[in-house]
Amino acid sequence: MTTSTMADQVHLDQATVARIVARRAWGIRKHAFDVTVRSNGCYLGQALSAAEILAAIHTAGLVRSRGDMFILSPAHYSIAVYATLVELGELPVEALQEFGKDGSPIEMIGGHDSPGMEFTTGSLAQGLSQGIGVALGRRLRGLPGHVWVMISDGELEEGQTWEAFMSLAHYGLTNITVFVDNNDSQVDGSPATVMAVEPIHERIASFGLDVRRIDGHDVPALLAAIEDPRGSTARVVVCDTDIARGIPCLADREHPHWVRFRPGEADLALAELMAGEPS
């Protein structure tokens, strides 16, 4: 178990790692909140829902010194990735001041030149296919390294994702892990009302993949999904999450896909967020 994605690794017990992940997850939310206030709008809900997922992957999974790669498929989650890098000490917090500015690599919707982003995932649903291509290419060449991919539930409405799952099972890849942020939200509302994707885990498992469904804010469950021995095919982790996690006042919004605080709302949101700060 490790506490960094860099070459210098520190081995700690799982309880300590869980505390580090929880602390980093809170930090991700706080940085994303600050950017939302400063920029008068941001994809804040995506950072709230995916904070533990990203913190766990980058703390206990991703090890760049062995050739690991992280691929973010929904590029509008980029603020959450930048905030993760800040928490890891790999990006100065001052860099977030450049979020969304013309010419800045700290883009609102990240591309291949943005910190923490390997590809420009452009239209949604491309990241899983890209990750499978990397994993298959590495296996064919006998190269080390694990590929970590995060996709969103909204991307499950697109056919390319299901073709990718089919390929993932067909090639029997074990050097890739896929996390699904199932926050029940896309730009037009809940997938249940736009294009139903449930039961997600059963549909993915029907391809013959190793699927587990967990509470995406349950840090020990996330760590287990990362650390447990692999079988004969890729692991897919469906993470049920809350797009208002840590800032419950946002749960009253009809479409929290994009957040711009109303007058006085940011103060309440900050109070709720600070009340949940880990000790």
Number of C-alpha atoms within 10 A of each C-alpha: 17 19 23 19 20 17 10 11 13 10 12 12 9 15 11 13 21 23 15 18 28 22 17 26 29 22 20 27 28 21 21 28 26 17 22 21 15 13 15 12 14 26 23 29 29 31 30 26 27 32 28 27 25 26 30 27 23 25 24 23 25 24 23 16 12 14 13 18 20 24 22 28 28 26 26 23 23 26 30 27 26 28 31 28 21 20 21 18 11 15 16 14 14 9 14 20 15 16 21 18 12 9 8 14 18 22 22 19 19 27 21 14 14 19 17 21 20 19 20 19 22 16 11 20 25 21 27 30 20 18 28 25 15 17 25 20 12 17 15 9 8 9 13 13 19 23 22 24 23 24 25 25 25 26 24 21 17 15 10 17 19 19 12 20 23 16 16 26 21 13 12 15 20 20 21 25 26 21 28 25 26 25 24 18 23 18 12 13 15 18 21 11 9 14 12 14 18 12 8 16 19 12 15 19 16 13 16 17 23 20 23 17 18 16 16 25 21 16 23 19 18 25 21 12 23 21 12 8 8 15 12 12 20 23 25 23 24 23 27 20 25 23 24 20 22 23 23 14 14 19 14 9 10 10 16 21 18 16 19 16 16 8 7 8 12 18 11 13 18 15 12 15 18 14 11 12 14 13 5
